[in-house]
Each structure stands twice: as structure tokens, then as C-alpha cells.
Amino acid sequence: MRVRTFIRKVEEALAKGNYEKARVALGQTQCEIMRSVSKGIMHKNTGSRKVSRLSRKVKLLAD
């Protein structure tokens, strides 16, 4: 549940076009996703895939 909340924060910032807010939210989201991976809630590859896709979207917003 916590991970989805953090992912939603990044996606909302992306929808508004706010790069700085999206970048900060991405850092928090990445920590939270990797935390769920380490606790066994999420598979390692799933966590990496989610982080990668969000990072790509934030990077596209910066350009």
C-alpha cells in the first residue's frame, strides 16, 4: 500500500509537469520500492522494473 502511494506521488507530479517535485518524489519512491524488495514483499526484478520505468518518465520530463 505504501509503495503505491509513493508511485502515485511521482505520477501526479509528472502529470502536472513539475520536474523538481517529480525528481524528489522519485528518490523517495525508489527507497520505498527497494525497502519492499528487501522485506520480500516484492520480487527484485519487479522493483527494478518499476524504478526504471519511473526514472525514464522523469528523465523525459527534464528534456
Rosetta blueprint (number, residue, H / E / L):
1 M L
2 R H
3 V H
4 R H
5 T H
6 F H
7 I H
8 R H
9 K H
10 V H
11 E H
12 E H
13 A H
14 L H
15 A H
16 K H
17 G L
18 N L
19 Y H
20 E H
21 K H
22 A H
23 R H
24 V H
25 A H
26 L H
27 G H
28 Q H
29 T H
30 Q H
31 C H
32 E H
33 I H
34 M H
35 R H
36 S H
37 V H
38 S H
39 K L
40 G L
41 I L
42 M L
43 H L
44 K H
45 N H
46 T H
47 G H
48 S H
49 R H
50 K H
51 V H
52 S H
53 R H
54 L H
55 S H
56 R H
57 K H
58 V H
59 K H
60 L H
61 L H
62 A H
63 D L
